[in-house]
Amino acid sequence: MRGVVFPGDRELEIMTFPDPTPGPGEVVLEMKASGMCGSDLKQYRRPKGVRQGMGLAAAEGPVIVGHEPCGVVAAIGPGVDPRQAQVGQRVMVHHYQGCTTCGHCRTGWQQLCQKTAVKVYGNNAHGGHAPYLCVPANTLVPLHEALSFKAGAAISCGTGTAWGALRRLNVSGNDTIAIFGQGPVGLSATQLAAAMGARVIALDISPQRLERARAFGAAETINPSNVDPVMAIRELTHGLGAELSLDTSSSPQARVQAIRALKVWGTCCFVGEGGEVTIDVSPDMLRRQASVVASWTFSTVGQEECAQFIVDRGIKVDDLFTETWTLDQAEEAYKLFDTQTSGKGVFLM
């Protein structure tokens, strides 16, 4: 089969790999949708010869990218319980594999495993930008019949990551939340937080993305390239600041602004990967009793809860996608995505 590989320096190759065969405890999925995520760009842009693993174990050899896989079970290996997988079943993938036996793994947080080098499918192990994907059966999450494969791909990382962060923040209808960055994760957060009843202030330097944020439920939008975003947020909140903020951008400046835009006793969450931030601890945090938390994606339980919330509330996750592609169009797809002016893209197989 053919799969998409990132050699580095914004180059892309479609290479040939053996068709996967499931081993004990494994399944092979026939891919139906494989989403494009902002964290893919870190691998796409990295210098050649440098493996940017974001703290993860390095891959051995070329790796098929794509960590938002969704498809149908095509083959089942020995020892797989029928309650885990059946041929023809529609599934998402929780794209991590740890030791499977520690407390984190057993509670659905395999990415937090401290016992072994964690596999991340699409990063240091083969991912979904190919016709087939072999994964452990314990990574599968059922895809509700009401959801499209595209929606399942989004929930498998970008939308699920937004869900995990909002749950970490305990968002409610009492809150104003400032969401920095309106790429796929930020826009998902805007959509979900609005459905949870929160007042959303969406921030981005792209007018096109701000327009989409308004369509997805943002009550207010701010372009930080035109105004001081901290002052603008305070003006919209009676001079107090937002109860909550979420940074999805990874920008050091935006991260500081997300903290400074909080009201006293407010909470900021970081989900954007990579980069650094410098905080002046006393004025930025201590004097305002601010909390800063982090959220790395979600558990298998959280992924299923996110999907059910979307079904129950009738949230149109498919509207996140502005482009659909075939694998043969991968080079064009990532060149457009690299501009960070478009919405979310997905490969359909």
N, C-alpha and C positions, 0 to 999 in steps of 0.2 A: 504494500500500500504506500501511498505518498503522504508526507506530512510536512508541515511548515516548521522551519528552523530559523532562529535568529543567530547569524554568525557574529553580529556586532556592527557598530558604526552605521546604524540605520539601513543595514542590508538584510535581505531575506532570501532564503532558499527553500525550494520544495524538493525534499530528498525522498528516496525510496527506502522503506523499512520492511522487514518481514511482517506478514500478517500475524497478529497476536493470537496465542492459544492460551486458554485459561489453565492455570495450575491449581493445586489444592487451595480451596477457599477463595478462588478468584472467579470473576465473570468477565466476559468480553461484551462490550456495548457496541451496537451499531449507532454511530453518532447521527443525531438529527440536527442539533444546533450547538455551536460553540462560540461563546461570546468573547468580545474584546474588552479588556479591562485596562484602566489607567496604569496599573502596576506593570502591565506588559511593556509599556514604553521604556521602563528602566532597563529591561533586558534588550529591547530593540535598539536603544541608544548607546548602550555600553560600548567602550572601546573593544576592538577585536583582541582576543587573547586574554581578556579579563572577565572572569565569571562573577557577575554581580548577583550574589545570592541573598542579599538582604538578611544576613545572619543565618542563612540556611546552609546545609551541607552542599558541596559542589557536585555537579553532575559529572558522570563519566561518559564522555563522548557526546555526539549531537543529541539534542533533546527536542522532541516535538512539543511545541508551545500550545498555550490555550488552557486556562484553568477554570473555565466556566462550561463544563461539559454537561450535555443533556441528551439522552437517547433512549434506546430500547435494548433490553437484554437479548443478546444474540446467541450466547453460549455460556454454559455453566461448568465450572471445574468440579473435581471431586470434593466432597465434604461440605458443600454449600447447603445450608438448611433451606428448604423451600419457602420458609417464612421470610428469608432474606432476599431471595431472587427467584424469579421464574421466567422462562423464555417468553419473550413478547411483552414483558412488563415495561411500562414507561417509568423512567427514573431520572433523578438528578444525581450528582456526585458531590459528596463532601470531600474536597480534593486534597486530603491529607492522610498520611499513614504513619503512625507511631509504633510503639511496641505492642499495642492492643491490650495490654494487661495492667498497666498502672492505673491509678485513680483518674487521671486526666483522660486517658484513652477510653476507659470504661464508662465515663460519663459524657462521651461524645466530643471531647476536646482533644482530639489526637494531635493537633498542631502544637499543643502545649506539652507534649511528652518530653520528659527529662531523662528517659532511660535509653533512648537510641536517637540516631540521626533521623530527623523527620523527613519523609518524602512529601514533596508538594507537586502534585501532578500538573504539568505544564511549566514547571520551574526547574527542578532537579530530577524529575521523572517524566516520562512521556505523558503529554496532555491531549486535549481534545481537538486540535486542528488537524484532523485526519479522519478517514472513514471509520476506523475502529479504535477502541480504547480498552485496555485490560486494567482492571482495578480490583482490589479486594472487595468481596461482597459486603463487608461491614462498612464500606464507605457510601453505600447506596441510600438514597432518600426517595421514597415514592413520589411520583409527579401526579398531582391531582388531575383528574380528567378534564376539569374546567380550565386548566392552564395549558397554554401552548408550549411547544418545545423552546421557543424563544424566551418566554417568561421563565421557564425552568432554568435556562442558561443564566439569565440575569440574577435569579435568586441564588444560584450556585456560587456567586461571589459578590458582584457589585451591589445589587439590591439587598442581598443577605447581609453584607457588611454594614450597609446603612441601618438595617434592622437591628443588628447586634449593638451598634453604637447608641441608637435611640433607646434601646432597652437598658443599656448601661447607664444612660442618663435619666431613666425613669420619666420620660416625657409624658406630659398630660395636657389637658385642655387649659390648665392654669398657667401654662408657660409660654413665654416668648423665647424662641430659639433662633440664634443667628448661625446660618450655615455658610461657611467660607468655602467657595469652590462649587461650581454647578456643572462639573463633569458628570459622568454616569453615576458615581457613588453619591455625590452631593445632590444631584437631581432626584435620585431615589430617596434620599433622606428628606428632601423637601416634600415629595409626594407622600411618603409614609407619615411624616410628622404632621402634615396637614390633616391626614386621615385620622390621626390620633387626637385631633382637636387643638393642636398647638398653633400659635401665631408664628409664622415663619418669615424671617428676614433673610433673603437670599443674596449672597455676594459673589461677584465674579467680574473679571475685567473684560469679558466677552459680552457685547450687547445681545448677540444671538442666544447665548446661554441664559442670560437674564430674562429674555422674552419667553423662553421655554419654561423657566422657573415660575413665572407668573401663571402660565397656562397649567402648571402642575400644582398650583395651590399656594404659592408664596404670596403673603399679604403685602410685603414691601420688597423692593430690590435696591441694591446699592452697588455702584461700580467704584471700587477702591482707587481706580486710576483717576477719577474725577473729583473725589471728595475724601476727607479724612473719615475712614469707615467707623472708627471708634466714636467720634463725635456724632456721626450720622445715626448710629445705633442709639446713642444716648438721647438724641433729639426725638427719636421714635418711641422712647420708653420713659418719658417724663423726667429725663436727666439721670435715671437710675442705672440703666444698662439692662442687658438681657439676663433672664434667669439661667439660660443655658446657651452654650455655643458648641459648634462642631467644626473642626477643621479637616477637610478632605483634600486640601490642595498640596500639602507638603511644603508650602512656601514658608521659610523662616519668618518673614515679615507677617504673613497672615496668621501664623501660629501665635505670635505675640499679640497681635490685634484681637484674636479670638479670646485671649485671656483678659486683656484690658477692657474689652467690651462687656464684661460680665458686671452684674450688679453685686453688691455685697452678699456674701454667702452663695454666689453663683458657682456653676460647675462647667468646665470646658472639657471636651473629649477630643483626642487626636486619633484619626484613623489613616491619614495620608502616610504612605510608606517613605522611609528614607529621610535623609537630611538632618539638620540640627536646628536648635532654637536656643536663644539666649534670653533668660528671664531675669529681670531685676527683682529679686525675691521679695524685698520689703514692700515697695509700692504696688507691684503687680499681684502679689499673692497674700502676704501676711496681713497687710493693713486692711484687706477686704475679705479675709477668711475664705479665699477662693480655693476651689478644688480643681485639680487637673488629673484626668484619668485617661487611660488608653484603652482601645478596643481593637483586637485583632480578629477580624471576621466573626465567627459564630460557631456554635456546636451543631452536631447533627440534629439535636432536639430543636435548637433555635432555627435551623434551616426549615424544618417541617412546620414550626409555628409561624414563621414568616409567610410561607406558602399558604397556610390556612387563613391567616389574617387577610391576605390579598384576595383570596377567594370569597371570604365572608363579607368583605367591604366592597367588593366589586372594583378593586383598583386596577387601572388599565396599565399594567406593567409593559405590555407590548408597545405602548406609545413612547417608551424610552428610546426605541430603536429608530434611527433616522436612515440607516443603510443596512442592506442585506447583501451578502457576498457569497460567491463560491470560492473554494480553495484556490482555484486557478487565478482568482483576482486578489490574492493575498497581498502582493506587493502594492497594488493600488490602494487597497484597503488601509494598510498601515501608514502609507504616505499621507493619506487624508487624516487618519486618526492622530498622527504626529503633530498636526497643526493645532490640535486641541481647540478647535472652533466648532466641530461637528457634535452630534449627539453620540449615541451608542451604536456600535456596529456588531454584526453577528454573521457567522458563516453558517449557511444552511446546507445540509447534505441530504 
